[in-house]
Every structure is written in C-alpha cells, then in structure tokens.
Amino acid sequence: MLHLIYKKPIFAPMSKFSFHSVLIALAVLLTQCSGFQKTLNKGKPEEQYKMASELFGQGKYGRAIQLFEKIIPFYRGKPQMERIQYMYSMANYEEKNYLISGYHFERFTKNFPRSTKREEAMYLAAMSYYLSTPKSSLDQTDTQKAIDAFQRFIDNYPESNKVKEANKYIRLLEQRIEKKEFDIAYQYYHTGQYKAAIVAFDNFISEHLGTKYKEDALYYKAKSAYLLTKNSVESKIPERAAKALKALNRVLRNYPGTEYKKDIESMINELNKLPKK
C-alpha cells in the first residue's frame, strides 16, 4: 500500500502581521525614493545640501554624490563649500571612485590650506591614487602619481602617525614600477634583441640600486652579452667577448652563491676558448 508522507512547506505562509510590515517598509522606501527624486530634480540648493548631508551621514554615498554634484556650482566660493567638497570627495572614496576622489581630495588641500581636514584629505588623495593603480604589466603613470602624492603628504606632515604607512606604500609602488621596467628589459632578452636588452638592464640597475631584481638583472645582462657575442661576425667577437666576460664575472663577484653559477661558469669557459684578436 502506498503511504503519502506529509512534508512541511519550505516557506511558511506569511502571517498577516509580516505582510503588513512588508507593505509598510515598501511604502516608506517608495516615499523616500520619491522624496529624493523630487529634491534632486526640483529642490532648492539649501534643501539639496541638507538631504545630501543626511544621506552622507547614513552611508548612502551614491545618492549623496548626485546631490553634491547639483549643488557644488551654487556653493562655490561660499563657506559651506569646504564641508561639501570634503564630503563629496569622501563619498566617492567610499564608492571606490578612486580617481575622482583622488582628484577632489587634492583640490581640497589646495582650496582649503588651513582646514582641519587637510592632513586627512592629503593622505586620502594619495590612498585614492594607490588604490587606482594598475598591475605591473600595464602603464604605470598613475603609480608614479600615487608615489608623488604620498611623498607630498610626508613632506607636509612629517610628524603624522600615517608617515610609516605612507613610506610602506611608496616602497610597494616603487617595486611595481621596478617590476614593469625589469619585465621590459627581460622582453628584449627573450625576443633576441640583445643590444637593447644590455642597455635596458644597465639603465635598470643604475636607476634601482637597491632593487630585489638586481641579481637577475645582472645575470640577464651578462647572458645577453654572451649571446650577442655568439651571434656576432668574426671581427666583433673579441671585443664583445671581453665585455661579456666582464659582465659574467661581475655576477659572480656580487653574488658568489648565485643560482646561475653553473650556467655562468659554462659561458665563461666557452668565451675563454674564443680567439682574443
């Protein structure tokens, strides 16, 4: 005999009280939306300023931004503008509009040099640029902009408790630029453009003395010199071999325990067998 088993519904029927609560919440939400749109489109600047400040205080940054953008032209040059520009910059920062927040925080520091918020604004301008920077494989213009912004903050507020963090971010950004420039030099090596690789690695080493990529840069510069020698016409071999030997020995001198030691010694032995004249 087939027995039917009763299963409790996954979703219990909504009680009358719950249904009314939802209706009330929807009504409040619709009223708020209606009030916002009315103020945004037809409100006076004073009303828009008041609502923008309230929305900012409630963490509703997207709507606050819309209202701030409406009132900024009206309040430009007026006492309220300091507060408006700070809140507008901060709202964009919270909404992750980092290029916009960086630009406006920077403008805030210039427009209101005596503001009590200037130190914070200068730091957040730098942080905005830092958070908008691309990975190392892409153009690093914004990375340099972030470095410069952090350095300005340090120069203006050397006693700030944020200086340690600013220096940390500068080093991280510098490493990103170093990685980009190293990758460019390595690409010359990888594609067989050995003359260009030697120049690029030389420039990289001289511009980034303390870089963590120095050992690799010295090695690939030396190997580029070795491969350039191997691919040279006979008349150029002696001169290029001498330069390659010098570069290879420099790696061993600076890094006697280098992981490239076996390969370097093999290249040195081969170059030493070539004619000297």
DRENDO-1510 file (C-alpha; in Angstrom, 1 decimal, always signed):
<recs>
REC; n; res; u; v; w
REC; 1; MET; +0.0; +0.0; +0.0 .
REC; 2; LEU; +1.3; +3.5; -0.9 .
REC; 3; HIS; +1.6; +5.8; +2.1 .
REC; 4; LEU; +1.6; +9.5; +1.5 .
REC; 5; ILE; +4.1; +11.4; +3.6 .
REC; 6; TYR; +3.2; +14.9; +4.6 .
REC; 7; LYS; +6.1; +17.3; +4.2 .
REC; 8; LYS; +6.2; +20.7; +5.9 .
REC; 9; PRO; +6.3; +23.5; +3.4 .
REC; 10; ILE; +9.8; +25.0; +3.0 .
REC; 11; PHE; +8.3; +28.5; +3.0 .
REC; 12; ALA; +5.7; +29.1; +5.7 .
REC; 13; PRO; +2.7; +31.2; +4.7 .
REC; 14; MET; +3.3; +34.9; +5.6 .
REC; 15; SER; +1.4; +36.0; +8.6 .
REC; 16; LYS; -0.9; +38.9; +8.4 .
REC; 17; PHE; +1.5; +40.9; +10.7 .
REC; 18; SER; +4.5; +40.1; +8.5 .
REC; 19; PHE; +2.6; +41.0; +5.3 .
REC; 20; HIS; +1.6; +44.4; +6.8 .
REC; 21; SER; +5.3; +45.0; +7.8 .
REC; 22; VAL; +6.5; +44.4; +4.3 .
REC; 23; LEU; +3.8; +46.8; +2.9 .
REC; 24; ILE; +4.8; +49.5; +5.4 .
REC; 25; ALA; +8.5; +49.0; +4.5 .
REC; 26; LEU; +7.8; +49.3; +0.8 .
REC; 27; ALA; +5.7; +52.4; +1.4 .
REC; 28; VAL; +8.5; +54.0; +3.3 .
REC; 29; LEU; +11.0; +53.1; +0.7 .
REC; 30; LEU; +8.8; +54.5; -2.1 .
REC; 31; THR; +8.3; +57.7; -0.2 .
REC; 32; GLN; +12.0; +58.1; +0.4 .
REC; 33; CYS; +12.7; +57.5; -3.3 .
REC; 34; SER; +10.0; +59.9; -4.3 .
REC; 35; GLY; +11.4; +62.5; -1.8 .
REC; 36; PHE; +14.9; +62.0; -3.1 .
REC; 37; GLN; +13.9; +62.4; -6.8 .
REC; 38; LYS; +11.8; +65.5; -6.0 .
REC; 39; THR; +14.7; +67.1; -4.1 .
REC; 40; LEU; +17.2; +66.1; -6.7 .
REC; 41; ASN; +15.3; +67.5; -9.6 .
REC; 42; LYS; +13.2; +70.4; -8.2 .
REC; 43; GLY; +14.6; +71.1; -4.7 .
REC; 44; LYS; +16.3; +74.3; -3.8 .
REC; 45; PRO; +20.1; +74.2; -3.2 .
REC; 46; GLU; +19.5; +74.5; +0.5 .
REC; 47; GLU; +17.2; +71.5; +0.5 .
REC; 48; GLN; +19.6; +69.5; -1.7 .
REC; 49; TYR; +22.5; +70.4; +0.7 .
REC; 50; LYS; +20.5; +69.3; +3.7 .
REC; 51; MET; +19.5; +66.0; +2.1 .
REC; 52; ALA; +23.0; +65.3; +0.8 .
REC; 53; SER; +24.4; +65.8; +4.2 .
REC; 54; GLU; +21.8; +63.4; +5.7 .
REC; 55; LEU; +22.4; +60.8; +3.1 .
REC; 56; PHE; +26.2; +61.0; +3.6 .
REC; 57; GLY; +25.7; +60.6; +7.3 .
REC; 58; GLN; +23.6; +57.5; +6.6 .
REC; 59; GLY; +26.3; +56.0; +4.4 .
REC; 60; LYS; +24.1; +56.4; +1.2 .
REC; 61; TYR; +27.0; +57.7; -0.7 .
REC; 62; GLY; +25.7; +57.1; -4.3 .
REC; 63; ARG; +22.7; +59.3; -3.8 .
REC; 64; ALA; +24.7; +61.9; -1.8 .
REC; 65; ILE; +27.1; +62.2; -4.7 .
REC; 66; GLN; +24.2; +63.0; -7.1 .
REC; 67; LEU; +23.0; +65.8; -4.8 .
REC; 68; PHE; +26.5; +67.2; -4.2 .
REC; 69; GLU; +27.1; +67.4; -8.0 .
REC; 70; LYS; +24.0; +69.5; -8.3 .
REC; 71; ILE; +24.9; +72.0; -5.5 .
REC; 72; ILE; +28.7; +72.4; -6.0 .
REC; 73; PRO; +28.3; +75.1; -8.6 .
REC; 74; PHE; +25.9; +77.0; -6.4 .
REC; 75; TYR; +28.1; +76.9; -3.2 .
REC; 76; ARG; +31.4; +77.5; -4.9 .
REC; 77; GLY; +33.2; +80.3; -3.1 .
REC; 78; LYS; +30.8; +80.1; -0.1 .
REC; 79; PRO; +31.7; +78.9; +3.5 .
REC; 80; GLN; +29.7; +75.7; +3.1 .
REC; 81; MET; +32.0; +74.6; +0.2 .
REC; 82; GLU; +34.7; +73.3; +2.4 .
REC; 83; ARG; +32.4; +70.8; +4.0 .
REC; 84; ILE; +30.7; +70.0; +0.7 .
REC; 85; GLN; +34.0; +69.3; -1.1 .
REC; 86; TYR; +35.2; +67.1; +1.8 .
REC; 87; MET; +32.0; +65.0; +1.9 .
REC; 88; TYR; +31.9; +64.8; -1.9 .
REC; 89; SER; +35.5; +63.5; -2.0 .
REC; 90; MET; +34.9; +61.1; +0.8 .
REC; 91; ALA; +31.6; +59.8; -0.7 .
REC; 92; ASN; +33.5; +59.0; -4.0 .
REC; 93; TYR; +36.3; +57.3; -2.0 .
REC; 94; GLU; +33.7; +55.1; -0.2 .
REC; 95; GLU; +32.1; +54.3; -3.5 .
REC; 96; LYS; +35.5; +53.2; -4.8 .
REC; 97; ASN; +35.6; +56.0; -7.4 .
REC; 98; TYR; +39.2; +56.4; -6.6 .
REC; 99; LEU; +40.4; +58.6; -9.5 .
REC; 100; ILE; +37.6; +61.0; -8.8 .
REC; 101; SER; +38.2; +61.0; -5.0 .
REC; 102; GLY; +42.0; +61.5; -5.5 .
REC; 103; TYR; +41.4; +64.5; -7.8 .
REC; 104; HIS; +38.9; +66.2; -5.4 .
REC; 105; PHE; +40.9; +65.4; -2.2 .
REC; 106; GLU; +43.9; +67.0; -3.9 .
REC; 107; ARG; +41.8; +70.0; -4.9 .
REC; 108; PHE; +40.5; +70.2; -1.3 .
REC; 109; THR; +44.1; +70.5; +0.1 .
REC; 110; LYS; +44.8; +73.4; -2.3 .
REC; 111; ASN; +41.5; +75.2; -1.9 .
REC; 112; PHE; +41.4; +75.0; +1.9 .
REC; 113; PRO; +45.1; +75.0; +3.1 .
REC; 114; ARG; +44.0; +75.9; +6.7 .
REC; 115; SER; +41.3; +73.3; +7.0 .
REC; 116; THR; +41.5; +70.9; +10.0 .
REC; 117; LYS; +40.7; +68.2; +7.4 .
REC; 118; ARG; +43.7; +69.0; +5.2 .
REC; 119; GLU; +46.1; +66.3; +6.6 .
REC; 120; GLU; +43.4; +63.6; +6.2 .
REC; 121; ALA; +42.5; +64.8; +2.7 .
REC; 122; MET; +46.1; +64.8; +1.6 .
REC; 123; TYR; +46.6; +61.2; +2.8 .
REC; 124; LEU; +43.3; +60.0; +1.3 .
REC; 125; ALA; +44.3; +61.7; -2.0 .
REC; 126; ALA; +47.4; +59.5; -2.0 .
REC; 127; MET; +45.5; +56.4; -1.0 .
REC; 128; SER; +43.0; +57.1; -3.8 .
REC; 129; TYR; +45.7; +57.1; -6.4 .
REC; 130; TYR; +47.3; +54.0; -4.7 .
REC; 131; LEU; +44.0; +52.1; -4.9 .
REC; 132; SER; +43.5; +53.0; -8.6 .
REC; 133; THR; +47.0; +51.9; -9.7 .
REC; 134; PRO; +47.1; +49.1; -12.3 .
REC; 135; LYS; +49.1; +45.8; -12.1 .
REC; 136; SER; +52.8; +46.0; -13.1 .
REC; 137; SER; +52.2; +44.8; -16.7 .
REC; 138; LEU; +50.1; +47.9; -17.5 .
REC; 139; ASP; +51.1; +51.6; -17.9 .
REC; 140; GLN; +52.5; +52.9; -14.6 .
REC; 141; THR; +51.7; +56.7; -14.9 .
REC; 142; ASP; +49.1; +56.5; -12.1 .
REC; 143; THR; +51.6; +54.6; -10.0 .
REC; 144; GLN; +54.1; +57.5; -10.1 .
REC; 145; LYS; +51.2; +59.9; -9.4 .
REC; 146; ALA; +50.5; +57.9; -6.2 .
REC; 147; ILE; +54.2; +57.9; -5.2 .
REC; 148; ASP; +54.3; +61.7; -5.6 .
REC; 149; ALA; +51.1; +62.1; -3.6 .
REC; 150; PHE; +52.4; +60.1; -0.7 .
REC; 151; GLN; +55.7; +62.0; -0.8 .
REC; 152; ARG; +53.9; +65.3; -0.6 .
REC; 153; PHE; +52.0; +64.0; +2.4 .
REC; 154; ILE; +55.2; +63.1; +4.1 .
REC; 155; ASP; +56.8; +66.4; +3.3 .
REC; 156; ASN; +53.9; +68.4; +4.6 .
REC; 157; TYR; +53.2; +66.2; +7.7 .
REC; 158; PRO; +56.5; +64.6; +8.7 .
REC; 159; GLU; +55.2; +64.1; +12.3 .
REC; 160; SER; +51.9; +62.4; +11.3 .
REC; 161; ASN; +51.2; +58.9; +12.6 .
REC; 162; LYS; +50.5; +58.0; +8.9 .
REC; 163; VAL; +54.1; +58.6; +7.7 .
REC; 164; LYS; +55.1; +55.0; +8.4 .
REC; 165; GLU; +52.2; +53.7; +6.3 .
REC; 166; ALA; +52.9; +56.2; +3.6 .
REC; 167; ASN; +56.5; +55.0; +3.3 .
REC; 168; LYS; +55.3; +51.4; +3.1 .
REC; 169; TYR; +53.0; +52.2; +0.2 .
REC; 170; ILE; +55.8; +54.2; -1.6 .
REC; 171; ARG; +58.0; +51.1; -1.4 .
REC; 172; LEU; +55.3; +48.8; -2.7 .
REC; 173; LEU; +54.6; +51.2; -5.6 .
REC; 174; GLU; +58.3; +51.6; -6.4 .
REC; 175; GLN; +58.5; +47.8; -6.6 .
REC; 176; ARG; +55.7; +47.7; -9.0 .
REC; 177; ILE; +57.5; +50.2; -11.3 .
REC; 178; GLU; +60.7; +48.2; -10.9 .
REC; 179; LYS; +58.9; +45.0; -11.9 .
REC; 180; LYS; +57.5; +46.8; -15.0 .
REC; 181; GLU; +60.9; +48.1; -16.1 .
REC; 182; PHE; +62.6; +44.7; -15.4 .
REC; 183; ASP; +59.9; +43.0; -17.5 .
REC; 184; ILE; +60.6; +45.4; -20.4 .
REC; 185; ALA; +64.3; +44.6; -20.3 .
REC; 186; TYR; +63.7; +40.9; -20.0 .
REC; 187; GLN; +61.4; +41.0; -23.0 .
REC; 188; TYR; +64.3; +42.4; -25.1 .
REC; 189; TYR; +66.4; +39.5; -23.9 .
REC; 190; HIS; +63.6; +36.9; -24.5 .
REC; 191; THR; +63.0; +38.1; -28.1 .
REC; 192; GLY; +66.7; +38.1; -29.0 .
REC; 193; GLN; +67.2; +41.8; -29.1 .
REC; 194; TYR; +70.4; +41.5; -27.1 .
REC; 195; LYS; +71.8; +45.0; -27.7 .
REC; 196; ALA; +68.6; +46.6; -26.4 .
REC; 197; ALA; +68.5; +44.2; -23.5 .
REC; 198; ILE; +72.0; +45.2; -22.4 .
REC; 199; VAL; +71.1; +48.9; -22.5 .
REC; 200; ALA; +67.8; +48.3; -20.7 .
REC; 201; PHE; +69.3; +46.2; -17.9 .
REC; 202; ASP; +72.1; +48.7; -17.5 .
REC; 203; ASN; +69.6; +51.5; -17.1 .
REC; 204; PHE; +67.5; +49.4; -14.7 .
REC; 205; ILE; +70.5; +48.6; -12.5 .
REC; 206; SER; +71.7; +52.2; -12.3 .
REC; 207; GLU; +68.2; +53.6; -11.6 .
REC; 208; HIS; +67.2; +51.0; -9.0 .
REC; 209; LEU; +70.3; +50.4; -6.9 .
REC; 210; GLY; +68.5; +48.6; -4.0 .
REC; 211; THR; +66.2; +46.5; -6.2 .
REC; 212; LYS; +65.5; +42.9; -5.3 .
REC; 213; TYR; +65.8; +42.2; -9.1 .
REC; 214; LYS; +69.5; +43.2; -9.2 .
REC; 215; GLU; +70.9; +39.7; -9.3 .
REC; 216; ASP; +68.5; +38.7; -12.1 .
REC; 217; ALA; +69.2; +41.9; -14.0 .
REC; 218; LEU; +73.0; +41.4; -13.8 .
REC; 219; TYR; +72.7; +37.8; -15.0 .
REC; 220; TYR; +70.4; +38.5; -18.0 .
REC; 221; LYS; +72.5; +41.5; -19.0 .
REC; 222; ALA; +75.6; +39.2; -18.9 .
REC; 223; LYS; +73.8; +36.4; -20.8 .
REC; 224; SER; +72.6; +38.9; -23.4 .
REC; 225; ALA; +76.3; +40.0; -23.8 .
REC; 226; TYR; +77.3; +36.3; -24.2 .
REC; 227; LEU; +74.6; +35.6; -26.8 .
REC; 228; LEU; +75.4; +38.8; -28.7 .
REC; 229; THR; +79.0; +37.6; -28.9 .
REC; 230; LYS; +77.9; +34.2; -30.1 .
REC; 231; ASN; +75.8; +35.8; -32.9 .
REC; 232; SER; +78.5; +38.3; -34.0 .
REC; 233; VAL; +80.5; +38.5; -37.1 .
REC; 234; GLU; +84.1; +37.3; -36.6 .
REC; 235; SER; +85.6; +40.8; -36.4 .
REC; 236; LYS; +83.4; +41.8; -33.5 .
REC; 237; ILE; +83.8; +38.7; -31.4 .
REC; 238; PRO; +87.0; +39.6; -29.4 .
REC; 239; GLU; +85.6; +43.0; -28.2 .
REC; 240; ARG; +82.2; +41.6; -27.3 .
REC; 241; ALA; +83.6; +38.5; -25.7 .
REC; 242; ALA; +85.7; +40.8; -23.4 .
REC; 243; LYS; +82.6; +42.7; -22.4 .
REC; 244; ALA; +80.6; +39.5; -21.8 .
REC; 245; LEU; +83.3; +38.1; -19.6 .
REC; 246; LYS; +83.4; +41.2; -17.6 .
REC; 247; ALA; +79.6; +41.2; -17.1 .
REC; 248; LEU; +79.6; +37.5; -16.2 .
REC; 249; ASN; +82.4; +37.9; -13.6 .
REC; 250; ARG; +80.6; +40.8; -12.1 .
REC; 251; VAL; +77.6; +38.5; -11.3 .
REC; 252; LEU; +79.9; +36.0; -9.6 .
REC; 253; ARG; +81.7; +38.8; -7.7 .
REC; 254; ASN; +78.5; +40.3; -6.4 .
REC; 255; TYR; +76.6; +37.0; -5.9 .
REC; 256; PRO; +79.2; +34.2; -5.3 .
REC; 257; GLY; +76.4; +31.8; -4.3 .
REC; 258; THR; +74.1; +32.7; -7.2 .
REC; 259; GLU; +71.7; +30.1; -8.5 .
REC; 260; TYR; +73.1; +30.9; -12.0 .
REC; 261; LYS; +76.7; +29.9; -11.1 .
REC; 262; LYS; +76.9; +26.7; -13.1 .
REC; 263; ASP; +75.5; +28.4; -16.2 .
REC; 264; ILE; +77.8; +31.4; -15.8 .
REC; 265; GLU; +80.9; +29.2; -15.4 .
REC; 266; SER; +79.9; +27.3; -18.6 .
REC; 267; MET; +79.6; +30.6; -20.5 .
REC; 268; ILE; +82.9; +31.9; -19.2 .
REC; 269; ASN; +84.7; +28.7; -20.2 .
REC; 270; GLU; +83.2; +28.9; -23.7 .
REC; 271; LEU; +84.2; +32.6; -24.1 .
REC; 272; ASN; +87.7; +31.9; -23.0 .
REC; 273; LYS; +88.2; +29.5; -25.8 .
REC; 274; LEU; +87.4; +32.1; -28.4 .
REC; 275; PRO; +90.2; +34.0; -30.2 .
REC; 276; LYS; +91.4; +37.1; -28.4 .
REC; 277; LYS; +92.2; +39.0; -31.5 .
</recs>
